[in-house]
Amino acid sequence: MTPTLGAATREWARIGVLSFGGPAAQIALMHRIVVDERRWLTERQFLDALSFCMLLPGPEAMQLATYAGWRLHGVLGGLIAGLLFVLPGALVVLGLASLYVVYGDVPLAEAIFLGIKAAVLVIVIEALLRVAKRALLRSFHWWIAGAAFVAIFFLALPYPLVIAVAALVGALAGGDAVSEDAPPLAVTPGRTLGTVATWLAIWLVPLFALDWMLPGSILGEIGRFFSVLATVTFGGAYAVLAFMAQDAVEGYGWLTAGEMMDGLGLAETTPGPLILVTEFVGFLAAARDGGSLAMGFAGAVVTLWATFAPCFLWIFAGAPYIDWIGTRPRLRGALAGITAAVVGVILNLSLWFALHVVFGTVTRETAGPLVLWTPELASFDWRVVLIAGVAALLLLRLHKGIALTLAVCAGLGVLLSAL
């Protein structure tokens, strides 16, 4: 049964506040609420939408939330779901970035984040198992997932290439039997073009106006930089990092590589998409250029606009086609292949995150075509393992909620850090 807009809004707000742990945990949280608990989407609708969002640049979890909101209540529902997914984390990152600029290191925040990171490890593992159970339906799906993991984690192949190959393999293998009496498209090409034109204007006109009113301002540079970033970075925050590290650090000199990693740490341990690391970068760049927190706030707003406005364009233009794609065997097979590859991608992100949380120092080494992440054994943090064990007990054994688990683990992080 379709919920009222008010009831749906409360759930989107709940998801936005609890969406810790990166895309794996966020997608699992949405699945639990939207499919298992509320039954607003079917399993097939959810996985088809997830596969479609994985094809797009930008944060797939935020785009998935936007699609679910659109599916229930149209454009207004999509806007509410997408904004509520982003805003809680954006406000937290804004506050922490302000503290970072004024005070540098924040010991209490670092202690709290230690506990949250440990809990996130277990949340991600649970998420990986949930998604794999629902996505790996045939034997060749397991092969696709394994190949995708090896291609990204050990060979560092481009994410778009991995997804394209998975789609091709899935299409050649074909999808499930689908009725030939598939319904026609519920949208016309003209209407799609109108949607694209409208959201292009919403996205770009304010940025052009800002650049025109403040020529030479760093805010214009930030708007241009993150608009380009929003269209070329597939694969989420870790793909964004590679692009930003080259340009924001080496090209523009807005911050150091260490500060970039601090920003990722903030984004990883706050609710919302990991791509909120861009907000941290925009805040620091503008605050330092303008010499004030107010300028940093302006830089954060411009960054958020340039990063997330395109997401609404992709979803509102493409959402009406997702069900139609699902009625075509070859296209459904391609989506199934992409969904299987997503399991490998999430495993890659999960392992990368685990290494960087459990070990203080992890180096990237190459051996011919292979990329190897090597932890420094002396930097092993036993506190993370201990807190993760408590999180596993609460989540997997006692089946406690995510909010309680995060609170308990944050408290343990403060206690162990004090000791």
GUSENU-897668 format. One record per residue (C-alpha): residue in three letters; x, y, z. Coordinates in steps of 0.2 Angstrom, whole numbers, plus 5000, padded with zeros to 4 digits. Layout:
BEGIN
ALAXYZ...
REM end
This chain:
BEGIN
MET500050005000THR500750174995PRO501050275011THR500550455014LEU501850595010GLY502050625028ALA502350445033ALA503550425019THR504450585024ARG504750525042GLU505550365035TRP506650465023ALA507150565038ARG507550415048ILE508550335034GLY509550505032VAL509950505051LEU510450325051SER511350305035PHE513150275041GLY514350155034GLY514550205016PRO513550145001ALA513549955006ALA512749995023GLN511650125016ILE510950015002ALA510649875015LEU509749995027MET508550065013HIS508249885007ARG507749835025ILE506549985027VAL505850005009VAL505749825004ASP505749715019GLU504849825032ARG503649945023ARG503549845006TRP503550004996LEU504549924982THR504649744977GLU506349654977ARG506449664958GLN506049854957PHE507349884971LEU508749784962ASP508349854945ALA508450034952LEU510049994961SER510849924944PHE510250084935CYS510950194949MET512650104948LEU512750154930LEU512650344934PRO514050464940GLY513850514958PRO513250434975GLU512150284970ALA511350264987MET510750444987GLN510050414969LEU509250254975ALA508350354989THR507850484976TYR507150354964ALA506150264979GLY505350434984TRP504950474965ARG504150304964LEU502950334978HIS502550524976GLY503250584960VAL504550734959LEU504150804976GLY504350634984GLY506050614975LEU506650784981ILE506150744999ALA506950574999GLY508550634991LEU508750795001LEU508350705018PHE509650575013VAL511050715011LEU510550855023PRO510950765040GLY512650715035ALA512950885026LEU512550975042VAL513750865053VAL515150885040LEU514851075040GLY515051085059LEU516550965060ALA517451065045SER517151225055LEU517951145070TYR519351075059VAL519751245052VAL519751335069TYR520551205081GLY521351075069ASP521250905077VAL519750875088PRO520250735101LEU518450695107ALA517750685089GLU519150565084ALA518750455099ILE516950455095PHE517350415077LEU518450275082GLY516950185089ILE515850225075LYS517150165062ALA517249995071ALA515349975071VAL515250025053LEU516449875049VAL515049755055ILE513649855047VAL514549845030ILE514849655032GLU513049635036ALA512549735021LEU513749645009LEU512849475014ARG511149545012VAL511549614994ALA512449454989LYS511049344994ARG509749444983ALA510949484968LEU511849324965LEU510449214959ARG511349114946SER513049034945PHE513849154932HIS513249294944TRP514549234956TRP515849234943ILE515449414938ALA515549464956GLY517149384959ALA517949454943ALA517349624947PHE518149624964VAL519849564957ALA519749694943ILE519449834955PHE520449784970PHE521949694963LEU522049774945ALA521349944948LEU520349934932PRO519250084929TYR517550064937PRO516550114921LEU517449974911VAL517049844924ILE515249894924ALA515149894905VAL515949714904ALA514749654917ALA513249724908LEU513849644891VAL514049474899GLY512349484907ALA511549544891LEU512349394881ALA511749274895GLY510049344894GLY508749384908ASP507249294915ALA505849254904VAL504849414901SER503049434894GLU503049494876ASP501549604881ALA502649724890PRO501749894893PRO502350034883LEU503450174890ALA502450294901VAL503450444896THR503750524879PRO505450584872GLY504850764872ARG504450754891THR506150674894LEU506950814885GLY505950944895THR506450864911VAL508250864906ALA508151054901THR507351094917TRP508551014928LEU510051074918ALA509451254921ILE509151224940TRP510951154941LEU511951274930VAL511051444930PRO511451484948LEU513251434946PHE513351544930ALA512551684939LEU513751664954ASP515251674942TRP514551824934MET514151924950LEU515851874958PRO517151864944GLY518751784949SER518051724965ILE518551554972LEU516651514973GLY516651514954GLU518151394953ILE517251284966GLY515651274956ARG516551234940PHE517751104948PHE516351004957SER515151014942VAL516450934931LEU516750804945ALA514850764946THR514850714928VAL516450614926THR516750514942PHE515850344942GLY516050234957GLY515650344972ALA516850434984TYR518350324981ALA518350374963VAL518050554968LEU519650544979ALA520750494965PHE520150644954MET520150774968ALA521850714975GLN522650764958ASP521750924955ALA521150994972VAL522850954981GLU524150964967GLY523251084955TYR522351204965GLY523251184981TRP521651204991LEU522251075005THR523550935008ALA523450755005GLY523350725023GLU521850845025MET521050755011MET521050595020ASP520450675036GLY518950735026LEU518650565020GLY518750505038LEU517350635043ALA516250585028GLU516450395032THR515950415050THR514450535048PRO512750495040GLY512450525022PRO513450485006LEU515350465007ILE515450594993LEU515150725006VAL517050735007THR516850854993GLU515950975005PHE517450965017VAL518551015002GLY517451154997PHE517351225014LEU519251225017ALA519651295001ALA518451445002ALA518751475021ARG520651485018ASP520451595003GLY519251715011GLY519951705028SER518251675037LEU517051535042ALA515651625033MET516651615016GLY516851425020PHE515051405023ALA514751485006GLY516051364998ALA515151215006VAL513451274999VAL514151294982THR514951124983LEU513451034988TRP512351114974ALA513651074961THR513850894968PHE512050844971ALA510950944959PRO511550834944CYS510950674954PHE509150734953LEU509350764934TRP509950584931ILE508550514941PHE507050614936ALA507550594918GLY507950404918ALA506750344932PRO505250314920TYR506250204909ILE506850084923ASP505249974923TRP505249964904ILE507049904904GLY506549774916THR505349704903ARG506649674890PRO507649504892ARG509249564886LEU509149734895ARG508649634911GLY510149524909ALA511249674908LEU510549744924ALA510749574932GLY512549574927ILE512749744934THR511949704950ALA513149554952ALA514649664948VAL513949784962VAL514249644975GLY516149634970VAL516249824970ILE515449824988LEU516649694993ASN518149794987LEU517549954996SER517249845012LEU518949775012TRP519749935008PHE518850015022ALA519249875034LEU521149885031HIS521150075034VAL520150065050VAL521049915058PHE522749975053GLY523450155056THR524550135041VAL524150055024THR525250075009ARG524850054991GLU526049954981THR526149884963ALA526849724957GLY526749724938PRO524849744934LEU524349704952VAL523949834965LEU524249774983TRP523649864999THR524949815012PRO524549855031GLU525949895043LEU525649765056ALA526349875070SER524949995067PHE523649865071ASP522249945082TRP521649815094ARG520249945100VAL519449935083VAL519349745084LEU518649745102ILE517349875098ALA516849785081GLY516649625092VAL515349715103ALA514549785087ALA514349605079LEU513649545096LEU512349685096LEU511849685077LEU512049505072ARG511749405088LEU510549515098HIS509849595083LYS509849775090GLY509549925080ILE510850025071ALA510650185081LEU510850095098THR512449995091LEU513250155085ALA512850245101VAL513650105112CYS515150095100ALA515450275100GLY515450275120LEU516650135119GLY517750235108VAL517850375120LEU518150255135LEU519550165126SER520350315119ALA520450395137LEU521250235143
REM end
